[in-house]
Every structure is written in C-alpha cells, then in structure tokens.
Amino acid sequence: MRDASSAELARLRRLARLYDVQPAYVDQEGRTVSASPEALLAALRALGAPVDSARELAGAIRERRRELWGWRFGPVFVAWDGVLPALELRLPAHDAIGAVELRLELEDEAETRHWRAGLEESPVLARQEIDGEPYLALGLPGPGALPLGYHRLSLEAGGRRLDARVIAAPRRAFRPRRRRTWGVFLPLYALHSRRSWGVGDLTDLGGLVDWAAAKQASFVGTLPLLASFLDEPFDPSPYAPVSRLFWNELFIDVTRVPGAGRWDDDLVFEAQSLSETPLVYYRETMALKRTVLEGQARVFLAAPGGRQALEGFLDASPAVRDYARFRAAIERLGPQWRAWPERQRAGDLSPGDYAAAAADYYAFAQWQLSLQMQALVGRARERDVGLYFDLPVGCHADGYDPWRYQRLFVPGMSVGAPPDIVTTSGQDWGFQPLSPDELRRSGYDYVIAYLRHHLGAASLLRLDHVMGLHRLYWVPHGATARDGVYVRYRPEELYAVHCLESQRHRAAVIGENLGIVPPAVNRGLRRHAISGMYVMSRALTGDEDQPVGPIPPRAVASFGTHDMAPFAAFWQGSDLEDRVRLGVLDPDRAARETEERGARKAALLAYARRRGLLADDSPAEVLGAVLSLLAESPAERVLVNLEDLWLETRSQNVPATTTEHANWRHRARYGLDALDGVPEVEEALRRVREARGT
C-alpha cells in the first residue's frame, strides 16, 4: 500500500483501531511516529482481519463492526471489590425484545444465582448504526455483591447462549506492612560456590538467602528461573524460556536428589572444571547434570514405590506430564514443532510418539525442582527474607506455551521495542505476542496459570515490561524493529487478574516501567498498588542542587538493571564504547551521551561533596554515595546489584545483541563462599543499612 490514497489510509487506520492496533505512538522524545501501512496490514492480517489489499478495507471494517456489535456479551467482566457494574449486552436493535436468562456460578461452586432481565426495560448505554441497521448496547442488572474469585456467567435468549468470566478482584495488589526495605540482586547462573556443579543452583540461592539475612537484607532478587532450551534448539536467555509454567532443571542441586551418592572422580572433576571458568557453559553443564539426573531417575523409578510416587505427583500436577511429553517429542521430532505431523502439532503426544525415558527424565526433574523450590521458600520464610523473582514478558517461539496454547499466540509477528535512547535501532525479542481477543475468550487462564506458578514461591514478583498490560510493540516477520506497531490489550482485566492473585498469595507485584511508558501505565500502577521502578542512572539531572530526579515512595529503586551497564562501566563510560563497537549505538549519539553524562556526573559529585558523602572521587566512594542516596530516599525498596559493589565492568546483557556479546553467561567474580572476604562489599552494605535504618 505504498501508493495508497489518503482515503485508503484513513480506512486502514480506522480498521486498525477496531482491532486495537495503534496507527501511531509518541516516542521517548515526544515525537509522533506513524506506523507504516505495511506494518498495520501485517498486524491486522495476523489478528485475523480479512484484508489483503486496499480494495477489501471497507468490507473488513463492516465485518469487524458487526462482530463487535452483534450479540456480544463479555467475554470478561470485572467486579472491583466484588461490585459488578451493569452488564453490557450488544445486539441488533430489532432483537432487543423479550427477556434474557442469566446464570452465575461462583468459583467455589458453593452457590449459583439466577435472574431475568427484560430487554425493553434495560437502559441503553450506547447506539451504533452499521449499513443503516441500528445496534444497541444495553445495561443488564448484575447479581449483587460477589465474593472475590473467578466466576462463570452465562446469558440465554431465544436459543442463543453467551458465556463470560467474571473476575471479582480487589482493586489493589497486596502490599506488605514492612516499608523502606532493601535487598540484593544477582543472577542465579552467575552465583557459584565451592559445591556448585557448573552453575548456581537452588541450594546456592538458599545460601545467598542465608548470607543476605546475616547482612539484614529483606529480600534476594534474581533473573527468571524458568525452563530453557539448552540443547537443540539452544537459547540460554532467561527471557526466552520454553515455558512460563515450569522451572529450569539446570538449577537442580543434583546432590540433594534421591539416590545421590558417591560421585565418580571424573564426574566431580568435570563439574569442578565447569565451575571455574569465567563464563557459564550452559550446554556442557546441562549435559553433565542430565546424565546424573537420568541415572537418579532410573534408580528411583525402579525402586519399590518409586513409580507410584512420581505418578502421584503427576496426577496432582497433570500439566507436568504434558510438558514432559512435549520436551521428549522435541528431542525425537525436532526442535521446530510447527514442522511436526498435524496430530502432534494439535497436541496428540501419545506414548508411542515420544521416548518414554526422556519423558520420565523431564517429569522427574520437574518433581525434584518443585521439592527443592518448596525447601527454598521455607528457608527464606524462616529467615524472613523475601524471594524477588522475575516474570518474562514472553517465551521462546518454539517453546511449550506456544504449542499448548496455540490459539493464544499470534503467528507472523514478534514482540520488541521501538528505537529509544538506549537502543537506537529498536529491538526484536523474537517471541510471539498473545492475541488480545483470544486472551479474553480464554478468560485469561494462561495468565492465571503463570502467575500462580511464580507467586507460589515469590513474595515479590517483577513483571518484565509491565507496559504489556496495556500494549505491546509487534514487529512483522521480515521487517526491522523500526517498523513495528503497537497493539492494545485490556489493562483493567489484566490488572484484575494480577491484583487477585497477588492478594491470594500475599505477594507484592512490581512493574518494570522503563523505556517508552505512556502516562496511563504509571497511573494504572498507582491505582492498583503495583510498585514501579526507579533507576538512578537514567534519572541524573545535571542540577547540582538536585542531581537525581525525585524517587517515588512506592518504587523499587536501584542504580541500574540487568539490561544496563554496571556502575563502574557507566561511571568510566566504557559501556558507551562497547555499545558503539557492538553496533547498537550510533557514534554521534554516543558522543552526545558522553557529554551529557559528564555534566550529570559532575553535578552528582558536587552535591555528594556538599553532603559529606565522599572521602574522595574514586569510583568506590562515588558508589557508596550513590547507595546512600538511594537508601535514604522514601523508596519502599532499594535493590543493590552485588556486582556493582566490587566495581564489575562486564554487562550481563547488552540489549539488541545476540552472539556479539556473551549475554547471560558472566559468572560473578566472587563466589558465595568468598563474599564475606570482600571488604568493598561489607562497606557498601554498611552504608545501605545505616541510611535505611536497619
């Protein structure tokens, strides 16, 4: 549609809005960026719009309007604090006669409510006309006050039945009583100890919890711990998991699995060798652990009662059985399940179609992970230290979730981010977006499932790219990340699910609201008591009287994030040099950033000197001043990256790179056993404790 007329472009944008596709957005510098006609068309086709050319736009608009107005009820209603507003029913005006029967079944099945509503007596909420035919939106009476939960609602009229889910949710997410706390952060793959097998495991994470408790920290944060592809395909990124419903067997402590005994000397030597490298070797480490776990599974399942014990776990967690079969099928049929025979793609993974031993391995591994995770949660609670987990915004395109929930995932598109001051070329994260319409039709079952998986363990859950509750940036396959388009979701419905699950699990929710954040996002977070994030490195002002922007009271405040350079690299400017070298930052932009950063650093130094926070201008002293400013702020939580404390300069991740940088592989310079011997660590945490008053 490069040569489309202005009338055709207007129709295209109108159709886009009917599918919740944004024709334009405002970038980080306040400029309006219009989506290209090609990007709009690609998104519309992916969403099922019947349009291949400009000639079909008018018909597609009529069809979509009829779909949105012809006998439409729900499919989701939100009852904040149990109060359900008028139930909107859309229908042709000539059908608005007689009465409808409504039935509500409560989540716990303790009660079912029935009532009738006369259509002629129901108030008209809105009117619409499509090709001369009038349509109405009527407000039907609700069933009265509701208990919190997920309830089933149905409407019947003239042989027609429409179903909806009612989400009766608290308006605000859970907030613990403790305020002004602080915690430490380190990716689990980077954590290591003398007992590690090539990578940090859940026992090591428990050791970090013990260490943090001794330092009077209130929580321990890490990157996502979800299952990943570590063979074929191979993608160790914690933000491209196989599933958001299962933990990663890489993090099992094999020495605590039933059947663990004396290890072969060669095995121990290999494990120690893998633990002593500066980078994590995922493939080799997983192969070693799998060899051990498979042997443990065979021994356990052959023992009296072993098979019955595993089957008992699978009966209680049937999704694990399905997941194990999928992973086994990937090994047999190939990593791209879209190329499998139709019946496997459709979900038929009967025992004859997968390797039973591989399925046993994955099932056994998930069982052991669940047991070790339960032990970790118990250990953290005993020490009064929260677990701060991270929920990725998507998962691997060839993973379990897109296979199991195929109707939810949109083909031909991937999620990313438009160009901004950090990545001037934009980002394409490679995973498929979820369909807004299909999510609603499903009643958000998938969202509920992955939240429950995480909140069963975490007392603090960070939502990666929380803007996804409102909208996501879709990039058509074959296009660059500059040529994407935003697609809107139903934020109030998603907030309702998150608030309900947060309160049920008594776990706080934190939204990663960095980057291009529409004002509605931060308003939504405040309205629903979801904390945002404050990153000091992005909030430096250059004003000597106020060198950092105000820190919101409900924020999780830190100097940087895992997607940013560590403090020392930022302070030295080596991160800008690296990003130019890697091709993700324009040299001219880097020069401007260097100049601007210099002025902001000078203002921070001047302020810190006046406050008496600096003994000298060394990076270690400046970091101490930064931590003091963060800790004395009104922020609810302060997050300290342990790698900053010893002035690490290697970034754990450089956005918009893949093989150019060793993302997600850098092992921490100091092991868990050595942390107490690093004076810089103790001094920095002392300043945090004093400023936080702990």
Number of C-alpha atoms within 10 A of each C-alpha: 13 8 8 13 11 9 10 18 18 14 18 27 21 18 25 20 15 15 22 19 25 20 22 15 16 13 16 15 9 9 9 11 12 15 19 17 19 16 20 27 22 22 26 23 15 17 21 10 19 16 19 13 12 16 10 13 22 15 12 18 22 14 14 16 17 18 11 15 21 18 18 17 22 20 19 21 24 23 23 20 18 19 18 19 16 16 17 20 23 24 22 20 17 10 15 20 12 12 16 18 15 22 17 22 18 19 16 11 10 7 9 14 12 12 13 15 17 14 18 13 14 17 15 16 14 12 15 16 14 14 7 7 10 14 22 24 25 23 20 22 18 17 17 10 12 19 16 20 19 20 20 18 23 18 19 15 14 10 5 9 14 16 19 20 22 27 29 24 27 25 19 21 28 24 17 11 5 9 14 20 20 26 26 22 20 20 23 22 25 24 22 26 20 13 17 22 29 29 29 26 27 19 22 24 25 21 18 24 27 20 17 18 19 10 16 19 25 23 25 27 26 20 21 24 26 25 24 26 22 20 15 12 15 12 18 20 20 22 24 25 29 28 26 29 21 22 23 21 24 29 25 26 22 23 17 12 19 13 15 14 11 8 11 8 9 9 15 13 13 15 20 16 12 21 23 17 12 13 19 22 17 22 16 16 19 19 14 18 21 18 12 17 26 18 14 21 24 17 14 19 16 11 11 9 11 15 16 12 13 19 16 12 17 18 12 10 12 12 13 21 19 19 22 23 25 26 22 22 23 20 16 13 16 14 19 13 20 13 11 15 11 11 9 18 15 13 14 14 16 11 10 7 14 20 15 14 13 19 22 21 22 24 24 28 25 24 18 21 22 17 14 21 20 14 15 21 19 14 16 26 14 10 16 16 21 22 26 24 23 23 22 21 20 25 26 23 22 21 25 25 21 24 20 17 13 15 14 23 24 21 21 17 25 24 24 24 24 24 18 15 15 19 18 17 19 21 23 24 21 17 25 23 26 22 19 20 15 16 21 21 17 17 22 19 12 16 17 15 13 15 20 18 15 24 21 16 22 23 24 25 22 25 22 19 20 23 25 23 21 20 22 24 25 30 30 24 16 9 13 14 25 17 21 31 30 25 24 19 22 17 17 17 21 20 24 24 25 27 24 25 25 25 17 17 17 18 25 24 29 25 24 19 21 15 17 18 17 16 8 12 20 17 10 16 21 14 13 19 18 25 26 24 22 27 21 21 22 14 15 20 20 19 17 18 12 13 21 23 15 14 20 16 17 21 21 26 26 22 23 20 21 18 13 19 26 25 28 22 20 16 19 12 17 14 22 23 15 18 21 15 13 14 15 20 20 15 15 10 15 19 13 11 15 15 11 14 20 16 17 21 20 15 20 23 21 16 20 21 15 11 10 9 17 20 12 11 12 10 14 20 16 23 22 23 25 25 25 22 19 28 27 17 19 18 25 19 26 29 24 27 22 21 23 22 23 19 18 16 18 19 23 23 20 24 19 23 15 12 6 11 17 16 19 22 21 20 24 22 15 18 17 19 15 12 16 13 10 12 11 18 17 15 14 23 23 17 19 26 20 12 16 22 11 14
